[in-house]
């Protein structure tokens, strides 16, 4: 990848992180009852989702260039 392409890929990853943080903030605000337990579950769920996305990036190395790399990086 060129430096510009890798910078764009990093921007996609940061956009996914921002979207995840906004989602947790909105859901945490909507469901105030049991807030600490809910935030803990969302944190664990986010970590598991990130692990799945990271695995998909690693798996994409075996598949080749037709793997949707940008979608996998967005999920990390």
C-alpha positions, 0 to 999 in steps of 0.5 A: 500500500502507498502511504496515502492508502494506509492513511485512508485505511487508518481513517476508516479504522478511527471512524469505526472506533468513533461510531462504536463509542457513540453507540455505547454512549447513546445506549448507556444514556437510553438504558440508565437502569443497571447502568454499570452492568450494562456498560460492562456488557457493552465493553466486553461485547465490543472487545469480542466484536473487535477480536472477530474483526481482527481475526477476519483481517488475519483470515483475509491474508489467506483469501487474497486481494478480493477480501473486503479489507476496509470493512474488516478494518472498520470493525476493529 
